[in-house]
Amino acid sequence: MRLLLTGHKGYIGTVMLPMLQAAGHEVVGLDSDLFRNSTYGELHQSIPELIKDVRDIEKADLAGIEGIVHLAGLSNDLLGDLSPELTYEINHRASVRLAEMARDLGIRRYVFASSCSNYGAAGDEMMTETAALNPVTAYARSKVMVETDVRQLATDDFSPTFMRNATAYGMSPRIRFDVVLNNLTAWAYTTGKVYLKSDGTPWRPLVHIEDISRAVIAALAAPRERVHNESFNVGRNSENFRIRELAEFVRDTVPDCDLSFADGAEPDTRNYRVDFGKYAATFPEHELTWGALDGVRSIYESYRRIGLSKDDYEGPQYKRIAQLKGLLASGQVDTTLRWQA
């Protein structure tokens, strides 16, 4: 299938791209390359690509495309909080507009990277895809809004599929240190401490970015009737953990490391456990393989091999919000987050 992969230069996209190619897809990339100064290691991509904001896509950009995998957007809560309106403009309205153009052009598949953060403050109950959504951030609300609006666009010839990814982790040429497992391991490796700002009791489901990519490949390969207008939680039931458990994995992996909590640490409002049975039942031939403990070990080995420093981890180059604030302050991007010539 000839695919448009939006966000192909991002944290997940740089890992997903070669996996889509290995699965036999022809990939065209689209990305504003907002974090072009944040490459961690080496980034090798040689595909047709559009360096363009997702808000500025035109129908002509979609010529010859048979399916869309839509990753592009402001990628976390901190970026969303910087400007909730921009989050809705980029993550919600641009995603719906892209789906509308795809439907008008006869592009049959539209796989959207949604999020388990849609469940928000859910407590200890296991959330299935039919559970009530309770997003607590602009980022999560934008994902819910896309699902609601794009679901209404579905026809016999246009099949959207919504992949509600658990909290991502894993190494990437466009590394993120603001996702929990990458963050805890980086802090432990560079300081000798695992430091929790919450009390460690909230639940969080985790999924490796390679498994997120496997799930997209599964959705694209499935018969239309199996995925048409469906939502899937992406992860494994064994991968629901309390934050404290993840911190203990890190403490037990990184040598000479201590675990501590901030004074007055309280529970995070984001607290949810997720049931992934629907994915496992629908895609038995595309089993997800990573576990969090193996993930910590892999992340630690990568940091050790590259020689991650505290300046790397705490500096602006690899922190999305700090990088973005720097681009705004220097005038390299304007207040709409578009590049200035």
Secondary structure as UniProt FT lines:
FT   STRAND          2..6
FT   TURN            7..9
FT   TURN            11..12
FT   HELIX           13..22
FT   TURN            23..24
FT   STRAND          26..31
FT   TURN            34..37
FT   STRAND          49..51
FT   HELIX           54..56
FT   HELIX           59..62
FT   TURN            63..64
FT   STRAND          67..70
FT   HELIX           77..82
FT   HELIX           84..87
FT   HELIX           88..93
FT   HELIX           94..104
FT   TURN            105..106
FT   STRAND          109..115
FT   HELIX           116..119
FT   STRAND          121..127
FT   TURN            129..130
FT   HELIX           138..151
FT   TURN            152..153
FT   TURN            156..157
FT   STRAND          158..165
FT   STRAND          167..169
FT   TURN            173..174
FT   HELIX           180..191
FT   STRAND          193..198
FT   STRAND          203..208
FT   HELIX           209..221
FT   HELIX           224..227
FT   TURN            228..229
FT   STRAND          230..234
FT   HELIX           237..239
FT   STRAND          240..242
FT   HELIX           243..253
FT   TURN            255..256
FT   STRAND          258..266
FT   STRAND          271..274
FT   HELIX           277..282
FT   TURN            284..285
FT   HELIX           292..306
FT   HELIX           310..314
FT   HELIX           320..330
FT   TURN            335..336
//
